[in-house]
Amino acid sequence: MAGPGIDYRAVFEALPGMVALLTPQLVYADANEDFVRSSGRTREQLIGRYLFDVFPDRPDDPASSGMRNLGASLRRVVETGERDTMALQRYDVESVDRPGEWEERYWSPVNAPVLDVDGNVVLLVHRVEEVTELIRARGGRNGGDRARVMEAELYTRARELQEVNERLRQAHAREREVALALQDAMLPAPGEVGHYRAAVRYRPAAGALNVCGDWYDLADLSGDRIAVAVGDVVGHGLAAAGVMGQLRSALSAASRVSAGPAQALEVLGLYARSVEGAESTTAVSVCIDWDARTLTYSSAGHPPPALLRSAGNVEFLDQATDPPLGARPEHAARPQAATGFAEGDTLVLYTDGLIERRREDIDVGLRRLDDALSDHRGADPESLADALLLELLPPGGATDDTALVVIRL
């Protein structure tokens, strides 16, 4: 924790080098004295104005790419919440005293996010180191021709590095598309199970690859019964997708032949010991019996399903919770509990991405879910699922994968 009495305004002004703060819309929110002085603009010409209105591209140079490259870097920071270090940029600046005249300038920018408690980007730190004088000084010592060759080579290498970085980002985006396609192939299509319809949602985490860690499953059982499950594999990406696919399939099969959810999770736990990367996976399984009007459930370290009563009160199914898969060195029977339901009640299963936030106790997230369910108790399952995602996920996008199943009983 920072000590008391620190004047952060004075610290910001004293930062060495050019530092500005931008909104996610790329409007100047603040700038230190070095930035104001070196940019050749007054504070009034900066604060509250759009970055590229203040520093547009040079119109008489069609090859100029400084504005385009800087804009792409800043948008990446907004979208990913991650720092972006740019290659050396030539970004000429129009003279304030002589409009229409442009000064050749070279810059080395670094852009970083400022996040709120939910991980949303609220400001951008735009730090710039100008290297124009360094290039000019080298030209004075070594001769104009040699300096121009060195300058051209340096600029070319910087551009090549930026192009390589862009190709890597595009490759990363393609990998994400492959992972999402794999996720869709592995998860059951939403629709009817037996003669009941479930609303299902899956939202991958915003930003990096972060897909394929969570799953849901709905299995039609004998009689007027179905098994509903959700689970969460530790990790993200294609490796987690492979583990998820194996565990989801194993639990789906076990649910069809086991005496109940507890036994199905026991079988899954034994199987998980042979699957690398399955350690500490959480899962919860619920058997819905419409004839007996009962919900029988068991949880392996997973957040409790929520039962929204038609009157509006919420009951969390937390009476049969055991450690995650692979958490015990020896096999042991898992607990199982049951509760009744009435026509018009709604069962909601979800993964922790829906309720958990950084530096926040899980009980706060559960209360938030309780309130949202009560507020929307009259909504149909599809509308309720959409409302829960809208109200409970962070505005900047989920920081963890989220799976959600809603069934009207």
C-alpha positions, 0 to 999 in steps of 0.5 A: 500500500502506498504511504500517506501524503504522496502528492501524485500530481507532483509525481506525474509532473516530475516523471522523466520524459513525455507522458500523457493520459488518454481516455479509451476514446483517445482524448487527452485527459492530462499531460506532464510538463515534458509532454507539453514542452516537447510536443510544442503544444499548450495544455489548452491545445491538448487537454480534452482534444482528440489525439489525431486532431492535435497530431494528424498525419502529414498530408503531403506524404502518402507513405506516412504511417505514424498516425495509423500505427499509433492508432492501432497500438492504442486500440490494441491496449483498449481491446486487450488490456495489455501494454504495447511497445511500438517500434521506432516511428517517424511521425512528423509534426506540423509547426505551431508557428508556421502552419503548413510546415512539417518537422521531421520527428522520430519517436519511440512510444509505449502505451499501457492500460490503467484498469479499474477493479473489474479489469476494464481499461479506464485510461491509457498511459501514453509514454513517448521518447523522442529520438530525433536529436539522436539521429541528427547528432549522428548525422553531424558526427559521421557525415550526412550521407552515412547518417541518412543510410543509417537512419534509413536502415534503422527506420526500415528495421523498425518497420519490419519489426512492426510488420512481424508483430502484426503478423503474429497478432493476426496468427494469434487471432486465427488461433483464437478462431480455431479454438472457438470452432473447436469449442462449438464442436465439443459442446452440445447444441442448445435446444430441447432435451427430452421435451424440455428446452434449456437456454445455454450461453458460453462467453470466452474471456475477453482479450487473449486466447482464453477459450475452451476451459468451461463446458456444459452438458445436458443428457436425456435419461430414462423416465422423465429425467435429464442430467444437467452439468457444468464444469471448469478446467483450470487454464485456457486455450487449446490445451484446456479444450482437449481436457474439457472435451475428454471430461465433458464426454466422460461425465455425459456418459457416466451420467447415463449409467450411474445411480445419481450425480454423486456416482457420476462425479466419482467416475469422472474423478477416477477418469480425471486421474489419467488425463493430464491437465485435469487436476483441480477441475471443478464440476457440478451435476444435477438430475432433474426428475419431473415425475418426483419433482426433485433435484438431486445434485452433487458438486466437485468444488464448483459454485452452487447452482441456483434455484429461483423459486416462482415467488422470487426467492433464490435457494443455492444448492450447496448441501453436497459440496466436495473438493475438485477432481484430483484434490484427494490422494485417495478415492472417496465417495462424494456427497449427494443431496436433493431438494424439491421444486414446483412448476415455474421454478427455474434452475440456473447452473453457471461457471465462476466467470459469471460471479467472481471478480478480482479482490472480491469475496465470492459471497459478494458475487453470489449476492449479486446473482441472487439479486439479478435472479430475483429482479428477473423472476418473471423472464423466460429462460432465454431472456433471463440468460441474456439479462444475467450476462448483461448485468453480471459480466464486467462492461469491458468483457469477461475476465474468465470464461463463462458457461451458463445453463437456464432451465424452467422447471 
